[in-house]
Amino acid sequence: MRSYNRFRTDQEIECRIGGKDLIVSLYNLSCGGCMIETSDDAAEEGAEVELSLTGKTTIPGRIVWRLGKNTGIKFDLPLHQKMVEHFGYSDEEDFDRNDPRDRFGIPLVDIRPVAAGMIE
């Protein structure tokens, strides 16, 4: 049973697993942990992890499960709720279901055919 609400994310972050620097995909985040995707062999159950969410925020934790490329991390100390909300979004957010979205439910942005400074 989870102690914290999980927020979906869709971004790449810097991560150190077992002393090895990696770029991983962060798929969800809560105050108590997160799920990342990596194919690196250093990501094994019990390995120490440091996630860098911002240039100033590094979160230590430990890998508690691994299934294929997906890896579950439990933080050593809880992350502040405002930090979690900054990086993710809740499943309960009121999305317009007709808007185009990526596989994580994040709205796709319209790309303007002509932008300032473009030569036609």
Phi and psi restraints in degrees (range 20) as a CNS / XPLOR table:
assign (resid 1 and name C) (resid 2 and name N)
       (resid 2 and name CA) (resid 2 and name C) 1.0 -81.2 20.0 2
assign (resid 2 and name N) (resid 2 and name CA)
       (resid 2 and name C) (resid 3 and name N) 1.0 142.6 20.0 2
assign (resid 2 and name C) (resid 3 and name N)
       (resid 3 and name CA) (resid 3 and name C) 1.0 -92.5 20.0 2
assign (resid 3 and name N) (resid 3 and name CA)
       (resid 3 and name C) (resid 4 and name N) 1.0 -18.2 20.0 2
assign (resid 3 and name C) (resid 4 and name N)
       (resid 4 and name CA) (resid 4 and name C) 1.0 -130.2 20.0 2
assign (resid 4 and name N) (resid 4 and name CA)
       (resid 4 and name C) (resid 5 and name N) 1.0 152.6 20.0 2
assign (resid 4 and name C) (resid 5 and name N)
       (resid 5 and name CA) (resid 5 and name C) 1.0 -73.0 20.0 2
assign (resid 5 and name N) (resid 5 and name CA)
       (resid 5 and name C) (resid 6 and name N) 1.0 139.7 20.0 2
assign (resid 5 and name C) (resid 6 and name N)
       (resid 6 and name CA) (resid 6 and name C) 1.0 -97.3 20.0 2
assign (resid 6 and name N) (resid 6 and name CA)
       (resid 6 and name C) (resid 7 and name N) 1.0 139.7 20.0 2
assign (resid 6 and name C) (resid 7 and name N)
       (resid 7 and name CA) (resid 7 and name C) 1.0 -117.4 20.0 2
assign (resid 7 and name N) (resid 7 and name CA)
       (resid 7 and name C) (resid 8 and name N) 1.0 136.9 20.0 2
assign (resid 7 and name C) (resid 8 and name N)
       (resid 8 and name CA) (resid 8 and name C) 1.0 -73.4 20.0 2
assign (resid 8 and name N) (resid 8 and name CA)
       (resid 8 and name C) (resid 9 and name N) 1.0 148.8 20.0 2
assign (resid 8 and name C) (resid 9 and name N)
       (resid 9 and name CA) (resid 9 and name C) 1.0 -140.4 20.0 2
assign (resid 9 and name N) (resid 9 and name CA)
       (resid 9 and name C) (resid 10 and name N) 1.0 168.8 20.0 2
assign (resid 9 and name C) (resid 10 and name N)
       (resid 10 and name CA) (resid 10 and name C) 1.0 -156.2 20.0 2
assign (resid 10 and name N) (resid 10 and name CA)
       (resid 10 and name C) (resid 11 and name N) 1.0 79.9 20.0 2
assign (resid 10 and name C) (resid 11 and name N)
       (resid 11 and name CA) (resid 11 and name C) 1.0 -155.6 20.0 2
assign (resid 11 and name N) (resid 11 and name CA)
       (resid 11 and name C) (resid 12 and name N) 1.0 160.2 20.0 2
assign (resid 11 and name C) (resid 12 and name N)
       (resid 12 and name CA) (resid 12 and name C) 1.0 -96.8 20.0 2
assign (resid 12 and name N) (resid 12 and name CA)
       (resid 12 and name C) (resid 13 and name N) 1.0 138.3 20.0 2
assign (resid 12 and name C) (resid 13 and name N)
       (resid 13 and name CA) (resid 13 and name C) 1.0 -133.0 20.0 2
assign (resid 13 and name N) (resid 13 and name CA)
       (resid 13 and name C) (resid 14 and name N) 1.0 162.9 20.0 2
assign (resid 13 and name C) (resid 14 and name N)
       (resid 14 and name CA) (resid 14 and name C) 1.0 -83.1 20.0 2
assign (resid 14 and name N) (resid 14 and name CA)
       (resid 14 and name C) (resid 15 and name N) 1.0 144.0 20.0 2
assign (resid 14 and name C) (resid 15 and name N)
       (resid 15 and name CA) (resid 15 and name C) 1.0 -148.6 20.0 2
assign (resid 15 and name N) (resid 15 and name CA)
       (resid 15 and name C) (resid 16 and name N) 1.0 144.4 20.0 2
assign (resid 15 and name C) (resid 16 and name N)
       (resid 16 and name CA) (resid 16 and name C) 1.0 -118.9 20.0 2
assign (resid 16 and name N) (resid 16 and name CA)
       (resid 16 and name C) (resid 17 and name N) 1.0 120.1 20.0 2
assign (resid 16 and name C) (resid 17 and name N)
       (resid 17 and name CA) (resid 17 and name C) 1.0 -121.6 20.0 2
assign (resid 17 and name N) (resid 17 and name CA)
       (resid 17 and name C) (resid 18 and name N) 1.0 119.3 20.0 2
assign (resid 17 and name C) (resid 18 and name N)
       (resid 18 and name CA) (resid 18 and name C) 1.0 56.2 20.0 2
assign (resid 18 and name N) (resid 18 and name CA)
       (resid 18 and name C) (resid 19 and name N) 1.0 35.7 20.0 2
assign (resid 18 and name C) (resid 19 and name N)
       (resid 19 and name CA) (resid 19 and name C) 1.0 82.8 20.0 2
assign (resid 19 and name N) (resid 19 and name CA)
       (resid 19 and name C) (resid 20 and name N) 1.0 3.0 20.0 2
assign (resid 19 and name C) (resid 20 and name N)
       (resid 20 and name CA) (resid 20 and name C) 1.0 -107.0 20.0 2
assign (resid 20 and name N) (resid 20 and name CA)
       (resid 20 and name C) (resid 21 and name N) 1.0 126.0 20.0 2
assign (resid 20 and name C) (resid 21 and name N)
       (resid 21 and name CA) (resid 21 and name C) 1.0 -80.0 20.0 2
assign (resid 21 and name N) (resid 21 and name CA)
       (resid 21 and name C) (resid 22 and name N) 1.0 130.1 20.0 2
assign (resid 21 and name C) (resid 22 and name N)
       (resid 22 and name CA) (resid 22 and name C) 1.0 -137.9 20.0 2
assign (resid 22 and name N) (resid 22 and name CA)
       (resid 22 and name C) (resid 23 and name N) 1.0 161.3 20.0 2
assign (resid 22 and name C) (resid 23 and name N)
       (resid 23 and name CA) (resid 23 and name C) 1.0 -109.6 20.0 2
assign (resid 23 and name N) (resid 23 and name CA)
       (resid 23 and name C) (resid 24 and name N) 1.0 124.3 20.0 2
assign (resid 23 and name C) (resid 24 and name N)
       (resid 24 and name CA) (resid 24 and name C) 1.0 -125.9 20.0 2
assign (resid 24 and name N) (resid 24 and name CA)
       (resid 24 and name C) (resid 25 and name N) 1.0 162.6 20.0 2
assign (resid 24 and name C) (resid 25 and name N)
       (resid 25 and name CA) (resid 25 and name C) 1.0 -93.2 20.0 2
assign (resid 25 and name N) (resid 25 and name CA)
       (resid 25 and name C) (resid 26 and name N) 1.0 126.1 20.0 2
assign (resid 25 and name C) (resid 26 and name N)
       (resid 26 and name CA) (resid 26 and name C) 1.0 -96.1 20.0 2
assign (resid 26 and name N) (resid 26 and name CA)
       (resid 26 and name C) (resid 27 and name N) 1.0 117.2 20.0 2
assign (resid 26 and name C) (resid 27 and name N)
       (resid 27 and name CA) (resid 27 and name C) 1.0 -100.7 20.0 2
assign (resid 27 and name N) (resid 27 and name CA)
       (resid 27 and name C) (resid 28 and name N) 1.0 -34.1 20.0 2
assign (resid 27 and name C) (resid 28 and name N)
       (resid 28 and name CA) (resid 28 and name C) 1.0 -150.7 20.0 2
assign (resid 28 and name N) (resid 28 and name CA)
       (resid 28 and name C) (resid 29 and name N) 1.0 161.5 20.0 2
assign (resid 28 and name C) (resid 29 and name N)
       (resid 29 and name CA) (resid 29 and name C) 1.0 -148.3 20.0 2
assign (resid 29 and name N) (resid 29 and name CA)
       (resid 29 and name C) (resid 30 and name N) 1.0 138.2 20.0 2
assign (resid 29 and name C) (resid 30 and name N)
       (resid 30 and name CA) (resid 30 and name C) 1.0 -137.5 20.0 2
assign (resid 30 and name N) (resid 30 and name CA)
       (resid 30 and name C) (resid 31 and name N) 1.0 177.1 20.0 2
assign (resid 30 and name C) (resid 31 and name N)
       (resid 31 and name CA) (resid 31 and name C) 1.0 -65.4 20.0 2
assign (resid 31 and name N) (resid 31 and name CA)
       (resid 31 and name C) (resid 32 and name N) 1.0 -26.3 20.0 2
assign (resid 31 and name C) (resid 32 and name N)
       (resid 32 and name CA) (resid 32 and name C) 1.0 -99.1 20.0 2
assign (resid 32 and name N) (resid 32 and name CA)
       (resid 32 and name C) (resid 33 and name N) 1.0 -13.5 20.0 2
assign (resid 32 and name C) (resid 33 and name N)
       (resid 33 and name CA) (resid 33 and name C) 1.0 176.4 20.0 2
assign (resid 33 and name N) (resid 33 and name CA)
       (resid 33 and name C) (resid 34 and name N) 1.0 -167.7 20.0 2
assign (resid 33 and name C) (resid 34 and name N)
       (resid 34 and name CA) (resid 34 and name C) 1.0 -159.7 20.0 2
assign (resid 34 and name N) (resid 34 and name CA)
       (resid 34 and name C) (resid 35 and name N) 1.0 173.0 20.0 2
assign (resid 34 and name C) (resid 35 and name N)
       (resid 35 and name CA) (resid 35 and name C) 1.0 -122.5 20.0 2
assign (resid 35 and name N) (resid 35 and name CA)
       (resid 35 and name C) (resid 36 and name N) 1.0 130.3 20.0 2
assign (resid 35 and name C) (resid 36 and name N)
       (resid 36 and name CA) (resid 36 and name C) 1.0 -121.1 20.0 2
assign (resid 36 and name N) (resid 36 and name CA)
       (resid 36 and name C) (resid 37 and name N) 1.0 164.8 20.0 2
assign (resid 36 and name C) (resid 37 and name N)
       (resid 37 and name CA) (resid 37 and name C) 1.0 -120.0 20.0 2
assign (resid 37 and name N) (resid 37 and name CA)
       (resid 37 and name C) (resid 38 and name N) 1.0 127.6 20.0 2
assign (resid 37 and name C) (resid 38 and name N)
       (resid 38 and name CA) (resid 38 and name C) 1.0 -155.0 20.0 2
assign (resid 38 and name N) (resid 38 and name CA)
       (resid 38 and name C) (resid 39 and name N) 1.0 146.6 20.0 2
assign (resid 38 and name C) (resid 39 and name N)
       (resid 39 and name CA) (resid 39 and name C) 1.0 -100.1 20.0 2
assign (resid 39 and name N) (resid 39 and name CA)
       (resid 39 and name C) (resid 40 and name N) 1.0 3.4 20.0 2
assign (resid 39 and name C) (resid 40 and name N)
       (resid 40 and name CA) (resid 40 and name C) 1.0 -69.5 20.0 2
assign (resid 40 and name N) (resid 40 and name CA)
       (resid 40 and name C) (resid 41 and name N) 1.0 137.8 20.0 2
assign (resid 40 and name C) (resid 41 and name N)
       (resid 41 and name CA) (resid 41 and name C) 1.0 -69.7 20.0 2
assign (resid 41 and name N) (resid 41 and name CA)
       (resid 41 and name C) (resid 42 and name N) 1.0 -18.8 20.0 2
assign (resid 41 and name C) (resid 42 and name N)
       (resid 42 and name CA) (resid 42 and name C) 1.0 -66.7 20.0 2
assign (resid 42 and name N) (resid 42 and name CA)
       (resid 42 and name C) (resid 43 and name N) 1.0 -19.9 20.0 2
assign (resid 42 and name C) (resid 43 and name N)
       (resid 43 and name CA) (resid 43 and name C) 1.0 -82.4 20.0 2
assign (resid 43 and name N) (resid 43 and name CA)
       (resid 43 and name C) (resid 44 and name N) 1.0 78.8 20.0 2
assign (resid 43 and name C) (resid 44 and name N)
       (resid 44 and name CA) (resid 44 and name C) 1.0 -118.4 20.0 2
assign (resid 44 and name N) (resid 44 and name CA)
       (resid 44 and name C) (resid 45 and name N) 1.0 156.3 20.0 2
assign (resid 44 and name C) (resid 45 and name N)
       (resid 45 and name CA) (resid 45 and name C) 1.0 -54.8 20.0 2
assign (resid 45 and name N) (resid 45 and name CA)
       (resid 45 and name C) (resid 46 and name N) 1.0 131.0 20.0 2
assign (resid 45 and name C) (resid 46 and name N)
       (resid 46 and name CA) (resid 46 and name C) 1.0 95.2 20.0 2
assign (resid 46 and name N) (resid 46 and name CA)
       (resid 46 and name C) (resid 47 and name N) 1.0 -12.3 20.0 2
assign (resid 46 and name C) (resid 47 and name N)
       (resid 47 and name CA) (resid 47 and name C) 1.0 -68.9 20.0 2
assign (resid 47 and name N) (resid 47 and name CA)
       (resid 47 and name C) (resid 48 and name N) 1.0 144.0 20.0 2
assign (resid 47 and name C) (resid 48 and name N)
       (resid 48 and name CA) (resid 48 and name C) 1.0 -77.7 20.0 2
assign (resid 48 and name N) (resid 48 and name CA)
       (resid 48 and name C) (resid 49 and name N) 1.0 142.5 20.0 2
assign (resid 48 and name C) (resid 49 and name N)
       (resid 49 and name CA) (resid 49 and name C) 1.0 -133.8 20.0 2
assign (resid 49 and name N) (resid 49 and name CA)
       (resid 49 and name C) (resid 50 and name N) 1.0 144.6 20.0 2
assign (resid 49 and name C) (resid 50 and name N)
       (resid 50 and name CA) (resid 50 and name C) 1.0 -128.7 20.0 2
assign (resid 50 and name N) (resid 50 and name CA)
       (resid 50 and name C) (resid 51 and name N) 1.0 119.9 20.0 2
assign (resid 50 and name C) (resid 51 and name N)
       (resid 51 and name CA) (resid 51 and name C) 1.0 -100.8 20.0 2
assign (resid 51 and name N) (resid 51 and name CA)
       (resid 51 and name C) (resid 52 and name N) 1.0 138.4 20.0 2
assign (resid 51 and name C) (resid 52 and name N)
       (resid 52 and name CA) (resid 52 and name C) 1.0 -110.6 20.0 2
assign (resid 52 and name N) (resid 52 and name CA)
       (resid 52 and name C) (resid 53 and name N) 1.0 99.1 20.0 2
assign (resid 52 and name C) (resid 53 and name N)
       (resid 53 and name CA) (resid 53 and name C) 1.0 -80.5 20.0 2
assign (resid 53 and name N) (resid 53 and name CA)
       (resid 53 and name C) (resid 54 and name N) 1.0 -33.5 20.0 2
assign (resid 53 and name C) (resid 54 and name N)
       (resid 54 and name CA) (resid 54 and name C) 1.0 -139.2 20.0 2
assign (resid 54 and name N) (resid 54 and name CA)
       (resid 54 and name C) (resid 55 and name N) 1.0 174.8 20.0 2
assign (resid 54 and name C) (resid 55 and name N)
       (resid 55 and name CA) (resid 55 and name C) 1.0 -61.4 20.0 2
assign (resid 55 and name N) (resid 55 and name CA)
       (resid 55 and name C) (resid 56 and name N) 1.0 -21.5 20.0 2
assign (resid 55 and name C) (resid 56 and name N)
       (resid 56 and name CA) (resid 56 and name C) 1.0 -112.0 20.0 2
assign (resid 56 and name N) (resid 56 and name CA)
       (resid 56 and name C) (resid 57 and name N) 1.0 -6.8 20.0 2
assign (resid 56 and name C) (resid 57 and name N)
       (resid 57 and name CA) (resid 57 and name C) 1.0 -116.2 20.0 2
assign (resid 57 and name N) (resid 57 and name CA)
       (resid 57 and name C) (resid 58 and name N) 1.0 110.2 20.0 2
assign (resid 57 and name C) (resid 58 and name N)
       (resid 58 and name CA) (resid 58 and name C) 1.0 -117.2 20.0 2
assign (resid 58 and name N) (resid 58 and name CA)
       (resid 58 and name C) (resid 59 and name N) 1.0 130.1 20.0 2
assign (resid 58 and name C) (resid 59 and name N)
       (resid 59 and name CA) (resid 59 and name C) 1.0 -116.5 20.0 2
assign (resid 59 and name N) (resid 59 and name CA)
       (resid 59 and name C) (resid 60 and name N) 1.0 117.7 20.0 2
assign (resid 59 and name C) (resid 60 and name N)
       (resid 60 and name CA) (resid 60 and name C) 1.0 -81.9 20.0 2
assign (resid 60 and name N) (resid 60 and name CA)
       (resid 60 and name C) (resid 61 and name N) 1.0 149.1 20.0 2
assign (resid 60 and name C) (resid 61 and name N)
       (resid 61 and name CA) (resid 61 and name C) 1.0 -165.3 20.0 2
assign (resid 61 and name N) (resid 61 and name CA)
       (resid 61 and name C) (resid 62 and name N) 1.0 -167.7 20.0 2
assign (resid 61 and name C) (resid 62 and name N)
       (resid 62 and name CA) (resid 62 and name C) 1.0 -143.3 20.0 2
assign (resid 62 and name N) (resid 62 and name CA)
       (resid 62 and name C) (resid 63 and name N) 1.0 142.2 20.0 2
assign (resid 62 and name C) (resid 63 and name N)
       (resid 63 and name CA) (resid 63 and name C) 1.0 -73.7 20.0 2
assign (resid 63 and name N) (resid 63 and name CA)
       (resid 63 and name C) (resid 64 and name N) 1.0 124.9 20.0 2
assign (resid 63 and name C) (resid 64 and name N)
       (resid 64 and name CA) (resid 64 and name C) 1.0 -107.7 20.0 2
assign (resid 64 and name N) (resid 64 and name CA)
       (resid 64 and name C) (resid 65 and name N) 1.0 -18.0 20.0 2
assign (resid 64 and name C) (resid 65 and name N)
       (resid 65 and name CA) (resid 65 and name C) 1.0 -158.1 20.0 2
assign (resid 65 and name N) (resid 65 and name CA)
       (resid 65 and name C) (resid 66 and name N) 1.0 158.1 20.0 2
assign (resid 65 and name C) (resid 66 and name N)
       (resid 66 and name CA) (resid 66 and name C) 1.0 -146.2 20.0 2
assign (resid 66 and name N) (resid 66 and name CA)
       (resid 66 and name C) (resid 67 and name N) 1.0 132.4 20.0 2
assign (resid 66 and name C) (resid 67 and name N)
       (resid 67 and name CA) (resid 67 and name C) 1.0 -137.7 20.0 2
assign (resid 67 and name N) (resid 67 and name CA)
       (resid 67 and name C) (resid 68 and name N) 1.0 104.1 20.0 2
assign (resid 67 and name C) (resid 68 and name N)
       (resid 68 and name CA) (resid 68 and name C) 1.0 64.9 20.0 2
assign (resid 68 and name N) (resid 68 and name CA)
       (resid 68 and name C) (resid 69 and name N) 1.0 -125.5 20.0 2
assign (resid 68 and name C) (resid 69 and name N)
       (resid 69 and name CA) (resid 69 and name C) 1.0 -88.3 20.0 2
assign (resid 69 and name N) (resid 69 and name CA)
       (resid 69 and name C) (resid 70 and name N) 1.0 -12.1 20.0 2
assign (resid 69 and name C) (resid 70 and name N)
       (resid 70 and name CA) (resid 70 and name C) 1.0 -83.8 20.0 2
assign (resid 70 and name N) (resid 70 and name CA)
       (resid 70 and name C) (resid 71 and name N) 1.0 136.8 20.0 2
assign (resid 70 and name C) (resid 71 and name N)
       (resid 71 and name CA) (resid 71 and name C) 1.0 -134.6 20.0 2
assign (resid 71 and name N) (resid 71 and name CA)
       (resid 71 and name C) (resid 72 and name N) 1.0 129.5 20.0 2
assign (resid 71 and name C) (resid 72 and name N)
       (resid 72 and name CA) (resid 72 and name C) 1.0 -97.0 20.0 2
assign (resid 72 and name N) (resid 72 and name CA)
       (resid 72 and name C) (resid 73 and name N) 1.0 132.0 20.0 2
assign (resid 72 and name C) (resid 73 and name N)
       (resid 73 and name CA) (resid 73 and name C) 1.0 -121.1 20.0 2
assign (resid 73 and name N) (resid 73 and name CA)
       (resid 73 and name C) (resid 74 and name N) 1.0 133.7 20.0 2
assign (resid 73 and name C) (resid 74 and name N)
       (resid 74 and name CA) (resid 74 and name C) 1.0 -106.0 20.0 2
assign (resid 74 and name N) (resid 74 and name CA)
       (resid 74 and name C) (resid 75 and name N) 1.0 126.3 20.0 2
assign (resid 74 and name C) (resid 75 and name N)
       (resid 75 and name CA) (resid 75 and name C) 1.0 -73.8 20.0 2
assign (resid 75 and name N) (resid 75 and name CA)
       (resid 75 and name C) (resid 76 and name N) 1.0 147.2 20.0 2
assign (resid 75 and name C) (resid 76 and name N)
       (resid 76 and name CA) (resid 76 and name C) 1.0 -66.3 20.0 2
assign (resid 76 and name N) (resid 76 and name CA)
       (resid 76 and name C) (resid 77 and name N) 1.0 -38.2 20.0 2
assign (resid 76 and name C) (resid 77 and name N)
       (resid 77 and name CA) (resid 77 and name C) 1.0 -129.8 20.0 2
assign (resid 77 and name N) (resid 77 and name CA)
       (resid 77 and name C) (resid 78 and name N) 1.0 146.0 20.0 2
assign (resid 77 and name C) (resid 78 and name N)
       (resid 78 and name CA) (resid 78 and name C) 1.0 -62.1 20.0 2
assign (resid 78 and name N) (resid 78 and name CA)
       (resid 78 and name C) (resid 79 and name N) 1.0 142.4 20.0 2
assign (resid 78 and name C) (resid 79 and name N)
       (resid 79 and name CA) (resid 79 and name C) 1.0 -85.3 20.0 2
assign (resid 79 and name N) (resid 79 and name CA)
       (resid 79 and name C) (resid 80 and name N) 1.0 143.3 20.0 2
assign (resid 79 and name C) (resid 80 and name N)
       (resid 80 and name CA) (resid 80 and name C) 1.0 -62.8 20.0 2
assign (resid 80 and name N) (resid 80 and name CA)
       (resid 80 and name C) (resid 81 and name N) 1.0 139.8 20.0 2
assign (resid 80 and name C) (resid 81 and name N)
       (resid 81 and name CA) (resid 81 and name C) 1.0 -57.4 20.0 2
assign (resid 81 and name N) (resid 81 and name CA)
       (resid 81 and name C) (resid 82 and name N) 1.0 -37.7 20.0 2
assign (resid 81 and name C) (resid 82 and name N)
       (resid 82 and name CA) (resid 82 and name C) 1.0 -64.1 20.0 2
assign (resid 82 and name N) (resid 82 and name CA)
       (resid 82 and name C) (resid 83 and name N) 1.0 -34.4 20.0 2
assign (resid 82 and name C) (resid 83 and name N)
       (resid 83 and name CA) (resid 83 and name C) 1.0 -66.8 20.0 2
assign (resid 83 and name N) (resid 83 and name CA)
       (resid 83 and name C) (resid 84 and name N) 1.0 -41.9 20.0 2
assign (resid 83 and name C) (resid 84 and name N)
       (resid 84 and name CA) (resid 84 and name C) 1.0 -62.5 20.0 2
assign (resid 84 and name N) (resid 84 and name CA)
       (resid 84 and name C) (resid 85 and name N) 1.0 -46.1 20.0 2
assign (resid 84 and name C) (resid 85 and name N)
       (resid 85 and name CA) (resid 85 and name C) 1.0 -64.1 20.0 2
assign (resid 85 and name N) (resid 85 and name CA)
       (resid 85 and name C) (resid 86 and name N) 1.0 -31.5 20.0 2
assign (resid 85 and name C) (resid 86 and name N)
       (resid 86 and name CA) (resid 86 and name C) 1.0 -64.7 20.0 2
assign (resid 86 and name N) (resid 86 and name CA)
       (resid 86 and name C) (resid 87 and name N) 1.0 -37.5 20.0 2
assign (resid 86 and name C) (resid 87 and name N)
       (resid 87 and name CA) (resid 87 and name C) 1.0 -91.3 20.0 2
assign (resid 87 and name N) (resid 87 and name CA)
       (resid 87 and name C) (resid 88 and name N) 1.0 -21.9 20.0 2
assign (resid 87 and name C) (resid 88 and name N)
       (resid 88 and name CA) (resid 88 and name C) 1.0 -128.6 20.0 2
assign (resid 88 and name N) (resid 88 and name CA)
       (resid 88 and name C) (resid 89 and name N) 1.0 -176.9 20.0 2
assign (resid 88 and name C) (resid 89 and name N)
       (resid 89 and name CA) (resid 89 and name C) 1.0 -138.4 20.0 2
assign (resid 89 and name N) (resid 89 and name CA)
       (resid 89 and name C) (resid 90 and name N) 1.0 151.8 20.0 2
assign (resid 89 and name C) (resid 90 and name N)
       (resid 90 and name CA) (resid 90 and name C) 1.0 -86.9 20.0 2
assign (resid 90 and name N) (resid 90 and name CA)
       (resid 90 and name C) (resid 91 and name N) 1.0 150.8 20.0 2
assign (resid 90 and name C) (resid 91 and name N)
       (resid 91 and name CA) (resid 91 and name C) 1.0 -64.0 20.0 2
assign (resid 91 and name N) (resid 91 and name CA)
       (resid 91 and name C) (resid 92 and name N) 1.0 -23.1 20.0 2
assign (resid 91 and name C) (resid 92 and name N)
       (resid 92 and name CA) (resid 92 and name C) 1.0 -83.1 20.0 2
assign (resid 92 and name N) (resid 92 and name CA)
       (resid 92 and name C) (resid 93 and name N) 1.0 -3.9 20.0 2
assign (resid 92 and name C) (resid 93 and name N)
       (resid 93 and name CA) (resid 93 and name C) 1.0 -60.7 20.0 2
assign (resid 93 and name N) (resid 93 and name CA)
       (resid 93 and name C) (resid 94 and name N) 1.0 144.7 20.0 2
assign (resid 93 and name C) (resid 94 and name N)
       (resid 94 and name CA) (resid 94 and name C) 1.0 -82.4 20.0 2
assign (resid 94 and name N) (resid 94 and name CA)
       (resid 94 and name C) (resid 95 and name N) 1.0 91.2 20.0 2
assign (resid 94 and name C) (resid 95 and name N)
       (resid 95 and name CA) (resid 95 and name C) 1.0 -89.1 20.0 2
assign (resid 95 and name N) (resid 95 and name CA)
       (resid 95 and name C) (resid 96 and name N) 1.0 147.5 20.0 2
assign (resid 95 and name C) (resid 96 and name N)
       (resid 96 and name CA) (resid 96 and name C) 1.0 -79.6 20.0 2
assign (resid 96 and name N) (resid 96 and name CA)
       (resid 96 and name C) (resid 97 and name N) 1.0 110.8 20.0 2
assign (resid 96 and name C) (resid 97 and name N)
       (resid 97 and name CA) (resid 97 and name C) 1.0 -65.6 20.0 2
assign (resid 97 and name N) (resid 97 and name CA)
       (resid 97 and name C) (resid 98 and name N) 1.0 -14.0 20.0 2
assign (resid 97 and name C) (resid 98 and name N)
       (resid 98 and name CA) (resid 98 and name C) 1.0 -88.9 20.0 2
assign (resid 98 and name N) (resid 98 and name CA)
       (resid 98 and name C) (resid 99 and name N) 1.0 -11.0 20.0 2
assign (resid 98 and name C) (resid 99 and name N)
       (resid 99 and name CA) (resid 99 and name C) 1.0 -72.7 20.0 2
assign (resid 99 and name N) (resid 99 and name CA)
       (resid 99 and name C) (resid 100 and name N) 1.0 142.7 20.0 2
assign (resid 99 and name C) (resid 100 and name N)
       (resid 100 and name CA) (resid 100 and name C) 1.0 -67.8 20.0 2
assign (resid 100 and name N) (resid 100 and name CA)
       (resid 100 and name C) (resid 101 and name N) 1.0 138.7 20.0 2
assign (resid 100 and name C) (resid 101 and name N)
       (resid 101 and name CA) (resid 101 and name C) 1.0 -136.9 20.0 2
assign (resid 101 and name N) (resid 101 and name CA)
       (resid 101 and name C) (resid 102 and name N) 1.0 156.6 20.0 2
assign (resid 101 and name C) (resid 102 and name N)
       (resid 102 and name CA) (resid 102 and name C) 1.0 -81.2 20.0 2
assign (resid 102 and name N) (resid 102 and name CA)
       (resid 102 and name C) (resid 103 and name N) 1.0 -176.6 20.0 2
assign (resid 102 and name C) (resid 103 and name N)
       (resid 103 and name CA) (resid 103 and name C) 1.0 -66.7 20.0 2
assign (resid 103 and name N) (resid 103 and name CA)
       (resid 103 and name C) (resid 104 and name N) 1.0 -10.9 20.0 2
assign (resid 103 and name C) (resid 104 and name N)
       (resid 104 and name CA) (resid 104 and name C) 1.0 -101.4 20.0 2
assign (resid 104 and name N) (resid 104 and name CA)
       (resid 104 and name C) (resid 105 and name N) 1.0 1.2 20.0 2
assign (resid 104 and name C) (resid 105 and name N)
       (resid 105 and name CA) (resid 105 and name C) 1.0 88.0 20.0 2
assign (resid 105 and name N) (resid 105 and name CA)
       (resid 105 and name C) (resid 106 and name N) 1.0 7.7 20.0 2
assign (resid 105 and name C) (resid 106 and name N)
       (resid 106 and name CA) (resid 106 and name C) 1.0 -84.0 20.0 2
assign (resid 106 and name N) (resid 106 and name CA)
       (resid 106 and name C) (resid 107 and name N) 1.0 132.6 20.0 2
assign (resid 106 and name C) (resid 107 and name N)
       (resid 107 and name CA) (resid 107 and name C) 1.0 -60.0 20.0 2
assign (resid 107 and name N) (resid 107 and name CA)
       (resid 107 and name C) (resid 108 and name N) 1.0 139.0 20.0 2
assign (resid 107 and name C) (resid 108 and name N)
       (resid 108 and name CA) (resid 108 and name C) 1.0 -83.7 20.0 2
assign (resid 108 and name N) (resid 108 and name CA)
       (resid 108 and name C) (resid 109 and name N) 1.0 139.1 20.0 2
assign (resid 108 and name C) (resid 109 and name N)
       (resid 109 and name CA) (resid 109 and name C) 1.0 -91.3 20.0 2
assign (resid 109 and name N) (resid 109 and name CA)
       (resid 109 and name C) (resid 110 and name N) 1.0 136.4 20.0 2
assign (resid 109 and name C) (resid 110 and name N)
       (resid 110 and name CA) (resid 110 and name C) 1.0 -68.5 20.0 2
assign (resid 110 and name N) (resid 110 and name CA)
       (resid 110 and name C) (resid 111 and name N) 1.0 134.9 20.0 2
assign (resid 110 and name C) (resid 111 and name N)
       (resid 111 and name CA) (resid 111 and name C) 1.0 -101.0 20.0 2
assign (resid 111 and name N) (resid 111 and name CA)
       (resid 111 and name C) (resid 112 and name N) 1.0 122.7 20.0 2
assign (resid 111 and name C) (resid 112 and name N)
       (resid 112 and name CA) (resid 112 and name C) 1.0 -71.2 20.0 2
assign (resid 112 and name N) (resid 112 and name CA)
       (resid 112 and name C) (resid 113 and name N) 1.0 137.3 20.0 2
assign (resid 112 and name C) (resid 113 and name N)
       (resid 113 and name CA) (resid 113 and name C) 1.0 -66.9 20.0 2
assign (resid 113 and name N) (resid 113 and name CA)
       (resid 113 and name C) (resid 114 and name N) 1.0 -27.9 20.0 2
assign (resid 113 and name C) (resid 114 and name N)
       (resid 114 and name CA) (resid 114 and name C) 1.0 -129.8 20.0 2
assign (resid 114 and name N) (resid 114 and name CA)
       (resid 114 and name C) (resid 115 and name N) 1.0 130.1 20.0 2
assign (resid 114 and name C) (resid 115 and name N)
       (resid 115 and name CA) (resid 115 and name C) 1.0 -120.3 20.0 2
assign (resid 115 and name N) (resid 115 and name CA)
       (resid 115 and name C) (resid 116 and name N) 1.0 161.7 20.0 2
assign (resid 115 and name C) (resid 116 and name N)
       (resid 116 and name CA) (resid 116 and name C) 1.0 -58.2 20.0 2
assign (resid 116 and name N) (resid 116 and name CA)
       (resid 116 and name C) (resid 117 and name N) 1.0 133.9 20.0 2
assign (resid 116 and name C) (resid 117 and name N)
       (resid 117 and name CA) (resid 117 and name C) 1.0 87.8 20.0 2
assign (resid 117 and name N) (resid 117 and name CA)
       (resid 117 and name C) (resid 118 and name N) 1.0 -2.9 20.0 2
assign (resid 117 and name C) (resid 118 and name N)
       (resid 118 and name CA) (resid 118 and name C) 1.0 -81.8 20.0 2
assign (resid 118 and name N) (resid 118 and name CA)
       (resid 118 and name C) (resid 119 and name N) 1.0 143.4 20.0 2
assign (resid 118 and name C) (resid 119 and name N)
       (resid 119 and name CA) (resid 119 and name C) 1.0 -97.0 20.0 2
assign (resid 119 and name N) (resid 119 and name CA)
       (resid 119 and name C) (resid 120 and name N) 1.0 128.7 20.0 2
